[in-house]
Amino acid sequence: MEGGELPGLLVNEIGGICGILHSHVAFLRKHFYLITMKELLENRKHLSRKVQAIYLWWHKPVIDRELLQSLPNLKVIANSGVGMDHLDLKLVASFGVKMANAPRAVCSSTADAGMALLLASARRLVEVHHIAISSSMDYCEADILGVKVSGATLGIIGMGRIGYKIALRAKAFEMKILYHNRTQRKAQEEQAVGATYCEKIDSLLQQADFVMVAVSLTPQTRNLIGKRELELMKPTATLVNISRGAVVDQEALVMALQTGVIWAAALDVTYPEPLPRDHPLLKLKNVIITPHLGIKTDKTTYMITEEAVENILAALNGLPMPSEVLPS
Ligand SMILES: O=C(O)[C@H](O)CO
């Protein structure tokens, strides 16, 4: 089917790890003529002129100069998440192509995933699950003692939309909340979640029982948490990372976890993703790792696709895009 006059939307694939979900296809087909990368490569001559938009799912397809040069009618790229670190924004903009992310759809679920990791690590859910289903149920009380969450201090690094949602959740858990951000939030926003601003990251690291990293990956935040920062943390503290793996110096983290510099880590993100199967982080008992779970709920992924469609249609119709991202 040629899709009549519908604008062509390039997607990596349908299904698979880096493909749009089957359940989104009917909705996308209402608005676009869907073209997969495989179809494009098999029929470049005919299909490359049709592509007016790209929907990046799980950072794919890879957007490079060659692909941009091959799509003369491309006008917009929508990303299925908030982080844009996998895109060369200046390169894309130099082709006159607009870009959008999906901040409205992702924030709550990413914050939920952060709290889930924090709680799972504190209460040793993975370990105790294995004990509970083991045939012998052979354990002593000390093996399942966790860390008390209510009343503990949470340090949030990065108080953007996701960081703020984490604070809202942590408040309900009666946690004391500290945060570090490039700019201080308004007083009413701080009061609403009971959060205290730490201008210096060091003071947050020294006080927190849980440190939650929720910044975007930029040249300024790469390796933000290194050996020095880990050594500032309490030996009883847990690091939770839901942003990007490269915000934390992973070698320093392994060392800190192996030598008791910090108590535990709960990671939704690593580098690379997934980690090689022999990576030391996969062997540590005090680490929980999830495979970049942040946005992975049925409803959230559908909302992301809706947000992408809204942005793409706005761009194609020359209207302001609700979540346009400009190169900085
Ligand atoms: O950036 C995001 O929103 C998530 O990490 C998915 O990539």
The ligand as a Tripos MOL2 file, in Angstrom:
@<TRIPOS>MOLECULE
LIG
    7     6     1     0     0
SMALL
NO_CHARGES

@<TRIPOS>ATOM
      1 O1         15.4170    9.6170   27.7880 O.co2     1 LIG1
      2 C1         14.4150    9.0160   28.1890 C.2       1 LIG1
      3 O2         13.3220    9.5410   28.2990 O.co2     1 LIG1
      4 C2         14.5180    7.5660   28.5240 C.3       1 LIG1
      5 O3         15.7390    7.2700   29.0900 O.3       1 LIG1
      6 C3         14.3020    6.7120   27.2940 C.3       1 LIG1
      7 O4         15.3660    6.8740   26.4070 O.3       1 LIG1
@<TRIPOS>BOND
     1     1     2 2
     2     2     3 1
     3     2     4 1
     4     4     5 1
     5     4     6 1
     6     6     7 1
@<TRIPOS>SUBSTRUCTURE
     1 LIG1         1 GROUP 0 **** ****
